[in-house]
Amino acid sequence: MEKIPIGRLAWWFVASRLALLLVAWLAVHFIPPGEFPVDTDPVKWLFHWDATWYYSIAQNGYSYNPQAQSNIAFFPLYPLLAHLLSLLVPNLLVAGYIISNGFLFGSCLLLWKLSARFYGGPERADLAVLFFLLCPMTLFYSSFYTESQFFFLALSVAYLAGERRWLAAGACGFLAALTRPPGALLAVLIVAEYGMALWQRRRDEEQPWFIWKEAALVVSAVVLNVMGIVAVAYYMGALFGDPMVLFTVHAFWGHRPVPLWHIFWAGAIYHAFYIIWFYGAMTVALALLMRGVAYRLRPSHLVMAFAFFLLYCSNNLLEAMPRYLSVVFPFYLVAAEFTLHRPRWGRALLAASAALAALSVALFADGYWLT
């Protein structure tokens, strides 16, 4: 197996983060501010919207107001880590940024390793990492958000399940479910990998093709994965007397499950720019999914990508859709494969992605609504 080029990936990581900060600085100082408050303190350039909820949990713990939005809608693992690190780092915001960027760099290494392991060749792995670092939502991977932590844990589940290390995959899935609710959905990836293992043994006429001990490990891994969200619900029940409050609180944001076809008119409430932004992200995601099928992406990765896509499209609101879709790691593998098949178009796609990333940073840092 190819050795991970840590030095090269570290250079790309640092260069992309410096570029992000440069764009944020230019936006804050030279672009008219948006409708939301803008702070010239560099530490707060990327501190907006949901980041304030995670910060409140890390600083003061959970609170619940049955008549309004409450921070119990946000899962505990990331703010817990930020709180623990803040015991060593005096500034809680800086502690959160260290965690986010630490997981971001770890994700670069693991994405490269996964790509090289299951898709072959360092060129594919390099391209996957570049698309990841320059994705339009890259700013969230360096701010006080859970994106980088969730991405790293989802990759860990995929890699470990691909290596048939079932319990380790389930444990990472458990942590992912402590990070964000869709983490419980990573169980479908584990099940899909197990199905692939059975099919491979049947095709190769291995005997026995079904092993009870392995089946028990897979069931344990799936249960462990799903138990993450159960653990959070139990914790909220212990704090506030109702474990379901974890889900009902989302009503104050307008979030609720709806039929898939609702997505076609859900954007009517937004301004034209955001309609283009949200539906554009969904269109690109769907195109990448279709390309993934054409390129015969690893079935478990495709199953996971489709599951997450359908989950996000079943929400009542389109807010944060591009950010949610950005954590679906198979998209970057497909983009890398597309670039190898069509280099000119692939380079154009990467350039467009980087340009949208710069636009996102400028809008976010300068107080325009972008979550």
Secondary structure in CASP SS format (residue, H / E / C, confidence):
PFRMAT SS
TARGET T0000
AUTHOR 0000-0000-0000
METHOD secondary structure of the structure
MODEL  1
M C 1.00
E C 1.00
K C 1.00
I C 1.00
P C 1.00
I H 1.00
G H 1.00
R H 1.00
L H 1.00
A H 1.00
W H 1.00
W H 1.00
F H 1.00
V H 1.00
A H 1.00
S H 1.00
R H 1.00
L H 1.00
A H 1.00
L H 1.00
L H 1.00
L H 1.00
V H 1.00
A H 1.00
W H 1.00
L H 1.00
A H 1.00
V H 1.00
H H 1.00
F H 1.00
I C 1.00
P C 1.00
P C 1.00
G C 1.00
E C 1.00
F C 1.00
P C 1.00
V C 1.00
D C 1.00
T C 1.00
D C 1.00
P H 1.00
V H 1.00
K H 1.00
W C 1.00
L C 1.00
F C 1.00
H C 1.00
W C 1.00
D H 1.00
A H 1.00
T H 1.00
W H 1.00
Y H 1.00
Y H 1.00
S H 1.00
I H 1.00
A H 1.00
Q H 1.00
N H 1.00
G C 1.00
Y C 1.00
S C 1.00
Y C 1.00
N C 1.00
P C 1.00
Q C 1.00
A C 1.00
Q C 1.00
S C 1.00
N H 1.00
I H 1.00
A H 1.00
F C 1.00
F C 1.00
P C 1.00
L H 1.00
Y H 1.00
P H 1.00
L H 1.00
L H 1.00
A H 1.00
H H 1.00
L H 1.00
L H 1.00
S H 1.00
L C 1.00
L C 1.00
V C 1.00
P C 1.00
N C 1.00
L H 1.00
L H 1.00
V H 1.00
A H 1.00
G H 1.00
Y H 1.00
I H 1.00
I H 1.00
S H 1.00
N H 1.00
G H 1.00
F H 1.00
L H 1.00
F H 1.00
G H 1.00
S H 1.00
C H 1.00
L H 1.00
L H 1.00
L H 1.00
W H 1.00
K H 1.00
L H 1.00
S H 1.00
A H 1.00
R H 1.00
F H 1.00
Y H 1.00
G C 1.00
G C 1.00
P H 1.00
E H 1.00
R H 1.00
A H 1.00
D H 1.00
L H 1.00
A H 1.00
V H 1.00
L H 1.00
F H 1.00
F H 1.00
L H 1.00
L C 1.00
C C 1.00
P C 1.00
M C 1.00
T H 1.00
L H 1.00
F H 1.00
Y H 1.00
S C 1.00
S C 1.00
F C 1.00
Y C 1.00
T C 1.00
E H 1.00
S H 1.00
Q H 1.00
F H 1.00
F H 1.00
F H 1.00
L H 1.00
A H 1.00
L H 1.00
S H 1.00
V H 1.00
A H 1.00
Y H 1.00
L H 1.00
A H 1.00
G H 1.00
E C 1.00
R C 1.00
R C 1.00
W H 1.00
L H 1.00
A H 1.00
A H 1.00
G H 1.00
A H 1.00
C H 1.00
G H 1.00
F H 1.00
L H 1.00
A H 1.00
A H 1.00
L H 1.00
T H 1.00
R C 1.00
P H 1.00
P H 1.00
G H 1.00
A H 1.00
L H 1.00
L H 1.00
A H 1.00
V H 1.00
L H 1.00
I H 1.00
V H 1.00
A H 1.00
E H 1.00
Y H 1.00
G H 1.00
M H 1.00
A H 1.00
L H 1.00
W H 1.00
Q H 1.00
R H 1.00
R H 1.00
R H 1.00
D C 1.00
E C 1.00
E C 1.00
Q C 1.00
P C 1.00
W C 1.00
F C 1.00
I C 1.00
W H 1.00
K H 1.00
E H 1.00
A H 1.00
A H 1.00
L H 1.00
V H 1.00
V H 1.00
S H 1.00
A H 1.00
V H 1.00
V H 1.00
L H 1.00
N H 1.00
V H 1.00
M H 1.00
G H 1.00
I H 1.00
V H 1.00
A H 1.00
V H 1.00
A H 1.00
Y H 1.00
Y H 1.00
M H 1.00
G H 1.00
A H 1.00
L H 1.00
F H 1.00
G C 1.00
D C 1.00
P C 1.00
M C 1.00
V H 1.00
L H 1.00
F H 1.00
T H 1.00
V H 1.00
H H 1.00
A H 1.00
F H 1.00
W H 1.00
G C 1.00
H C 1.00
R C 1.00
P E 1.00
V C 1.00
P C 1.00
L H 1.00
W H 1.00
H H 1.00
I H 1.00
F H 1.00
W C 1.00
A H 1.00
G H 1.00
A H 1.00
I H 1.00
Y C 1.00
H C 1.00
A H 1.00
F H 1.00
Y H 1.00
I H 1.00
I H 1.00
W H 1.00
F H 1.00
Y H 1.00
G H 1.00
A H 1.00
M H 1.00
T H 1.00
V H 1.00
A H 1.00
L H 1.00
A H 1.00
L H 1.00
L H 1.00
M H 1.00
R H 1.00
G H 1.00
V H 1.00
A H 1.00
Y C 1.00
R C 1.00
L C 1.00
R C 1.00
P H 1.00
S H 1.00
H H 1.00
L H 1.00
V H 1.00
M H 1.00
A H 1.00
F H 1.00
A H 1.00
F H 1.00
F H 1.00
L H 1.00
L H 1.00
Y H 1.00
C H 1.00
S C 1.00
N E 1.00
N C 1.00
L C 1.00
L C 1.00
E C 1.00
A C 1.00
M H 1.00
P H 1.00
R H 1.00
Y H 1.00
L H 1.00
S C 1.00
V C 1.00
V C 1.00
F C 1.00
P H 1.00
F H 1.00
Y H 1.00
L H 1.00
V H 1.00
A H 1.00
A H 1.00
E H 1.00
F H 1.00
T H 1.00
L H 1.00
H H 1.00
R C 1.00
P H 1.00
R H 1.00
W H 1.00
G H 1.00
R H 1.00
A H 1.00
L H 1.00
L H 1.00
A H 1.00
A H 1.00
S H 1.00
A H 1.00
A H 1.00
L H 1.00
A H 1.00
A H 1.00
L H 1.00
S H 1.00
V H 1.00
A H 1.00
L H 1.00
F H 1.00
A H 1.00
D C 1.00
G C 1.00
Y C 1.00
W C 1.00
L C 1.00
T C 1.00
END
